Structure formats: C-alpha cells, structure tokens
Amino acid sequence: MRYDSEHKARTRGRVLTEAAAALRADGPDRFGVAAVMNRAGLTHGGFYAHFRSRDELLTEAVGHMFKDRYDAFFADLDTVDPQAALRRLVDYYLSMRHRDARDQGCPIPILSGELHRLPDAARERFVQAVDRLTGGIATLLARASTDAPRARAVSAVAEMVGAIAISRTLGTAGAEELLAHAGTSVGRKLGLEPSASHVRTEERSARL
C-alpha cells in the first residue's frame, strides 16, 4: 500500500514523540529502536523508512523535545509585549507544575547530565537549541530596552535550569521555597515586576 507524504510525516512525528518520551524516561544508554517503534505502534522493520540509524533518531528526538516545548515561546517573540512573554516563561519554568513534569518539561535539566552519552550530532543539536532559547530571551530583553540582554539571558537560563534540577531533589515545601526565591531573582535580573505567586510563597516561607 502506498502512503502519501502527509501520512509519512505524521508517522515520523509519532515515532519522534515516542523517542523523546523514551529518552526522557530511560536516558540514552537504554534507548532502543525496537522499543520506540513498538511504543509508536509500528514494526521495527519500518524504522528505516524514516531514519538511517539509531544515532539519527536520537539526534532528531533531541530536536523534537525542544520544538515541542518551546514552539509557543518562539511564536511570541514578535507578536506580544516582550515583558509579558518573559513573565509567562519565568512563571511556568519556575513553577511546581514544571518541576513535577519530568516527562514533558524543558529538556535542559534532563539532558545536560547525559550529553557525554549522546552522539556528537545530538550534542550539537542540544547546544543549538539552548543557544536558540537564550537568544530568544535576549531578543525579548532587547525589545524591552534592557541593557546587556545576552548576558542577562545566559545568566537567567543557567539559574532557572539549576533551580528546577535542584528542586526535583527536594520535598514539596523546600521545592516551593527554592522556586519562589529563584523566580524573584530571575525576574529582577530580567527587569520584570515580581510574580504574585512567587511573592506569596516567599512571604509564607518567611513566616515559618
């Protein structure tokens, strides 16, 4: 049976979604083509209609993880108030919802410790994606007439990623407090008004 190009694209997308999920859950060492194809409801033999090798699938899965997570953010770069877009990004990133979304959240905290296990092309794709995210934040800062936008963006990404990574090692109360402090710090760095949710959490922790 012949399939049109749209069917092939949809099938490839399904494989990439499952590959990204497997990479998040199992890491690159236990990442297997047969398991990914089975999760996608496809035969192992159909793999080579879409990818040349396991390494290529890993590389494309890394790119897919970032695209799936940040497409909406990049769509905001030219169409909304820059400070509102930054506020949305910071509020989501430093939220308990994101902290608990290991299977759907930002790939940086998950993959950064696994880069040495990834093929060269996948590592390059990761670096490009992080640079694009940092560049997007810098673009919004420049539109908001904030000084040193690139330096602020790099520092903000590093602080947000570190806060999420550490918060996942803490209990609920400790994670909430850490993320609230980080939200205030990053917001100040980016020239944003304090987030009401982070202020409330900080006030609550100060009373304890």
N, C-alpha and C positions, 0 to 999 in steps of 0.2 A: 504494500500500500504506500502510495506517495503522500507526503505531507507538505503543506505549504510552509513558506518561510516564517509566518507568524506562529504556527504550531511549533516549529523548531525553536524559535526564540522563547516561547512560553516554557517549553520543556527544559531548555538550558537554564532559564530563570529558576525553575523548580529545583533543578539539581544544585544551583548555586545557593539557594536558600537553605537547602538541607546540608550542603557542605559547610556553610557558615555556622549553622547550628552545631554540627559535629565538631568543628574546630573550636568553638566556644566550650563545648562540654568536655571534649576529650583531649584537646591540645594536639599539636602536630605529630607527636610521636605515635599516637594511637589512631590517627586519621587514616581511614581506609576507603578506597574507591568502592569496593563491593558494598560496604555498609551504607555509604552515602547513596548509591544507586538504589539500594533496597528501600531506604527511607523515602526516596523520591517515587517509589512505585515503579521502578524501571529495572531492566535486566542489566547485568554487568556488561554484557556484550554491546549494549547501546552506548556505552561511555565514549567510545572513540568517534562517535558521530558528532561530539561536542567539544572534546578536549583531547589533546595529544598525549598527555601524561598526568600522573598524579601531581607532579610539581606545578603544572599549568593550572590544574584545578585548585590547588592550594593558593596560588597567586591570585586567581580570579575570585576566590572566596574571600580573601582579604579585602580586595577592592569592593566586593559586594557588601561586606559588613559596613564599610564606611558609607557607601552610597545609600544603603537602606536607612542608616541612622541620621545622615546629615543632609539629605536632599532638600528637606523643608528649610533648613537653616540657610543653605546657599541660595534658595529661591528668594529669601528675604533681603539679600544684600543690596538690591537696587529698588525695592518696592515699598519698604516700610521705614518708619522712623528708626535710625540706627541705634539709639539708646533703648528703644522698646525691644528690638531684636536681640540686643546683647542681654537685656534683663531676662528675656524668656530663656535664652541659652543658659545663663548662670543659674536661674531659679530651677530649671529642670536638672541641670547637671549636678548641682549640689543639693539634691532632694533625696529623701529616703526612698521614694519610688524608683529613682535611678540606682541608688545603692543596692536595692533588692532585685534589680532587673539584670542579673548576670547573663541571662540568656538573650537579652535584647538591647542592652545599653551600649555605651561607647566602647569600641573595640580597644582603645589605647590601654586602659588598665589591664585588660585581659591578655593582650598580645605582647605588651612591651617586655615582659619577662620571658617570653617564648621566642624572641626574634632569632636567637642563635640556633634554634631548632628548625627554622624555616629556610626554604631555598632562597638563593640570592634574589631572584626576581620578586618573590613575595616580600622580602625585607625592603626592597626598593619601593614596592607598591605601598607598603606601610609608611615609609618615610615621606613619600609624595603626599599621601593622604593627611598625615599630621601637618605637613607644611601647608597644605591647602586650607585646613581648618584654621591654623594660626594666621594665614594670610587673610582668610575671611573675617576673622575678628579684627585684624589690623585695618582692613578696609572700612569696617563699620566705625572703628575709632577715628580714622582719618575723616570720615564723613561727619562725625560729631565734633570735629576740630580739636581732638585730644592730642596733646603733644606726645612724641615718641611712641607712635602707635604700634610699631613692630615689637619693640622691647616690652611694652606692656602686654601685648598679646602673647608673646612667648612665656612671660612670667605667669600670666593668668592660666594658660593651658597647663603648665607644669604644676601649679598649685591645685587646680581643680582635679587633675588626674591623681595626684598624690593624696588628696583628701578622700576621694572615692576609694582608692585602693586601701588606705588605712581604715576607713570607716567600715569596710567589709570584714575587718578582723575584730571589730568591737561589738559589744551588745547594743541594743536599741538606744538606750539613754546616752551612752558615750558617742555613738554614731551621730545622733541628732545634734548633740552639742558641738562636735567637731565640724559637721557640715554647716551649722549656723555660723560659727566663727569664720570658717573658710568663705562662706557667702558674703559676709560683711567685708572681709579682707579683699576678696577679688572684686567686689562691687566698688570699693573705694579705689582700687587700682585702676579700674576701668572708668572711673568718673560717674558711677551710677548712684541714684538715690538708694538708700537702704531698703532691702526687701522686707515687707511686713512680716512674712513668715519667719525669716531668719532673726529679725529683731525680737519677735515673741519668744522664740526658742532660747535666745541668749538671755533675755530677761528672766525666763523661767529657771534656767540653769543657775543664774546669779543668785536667786532666792533660796536655792537648795543648800 
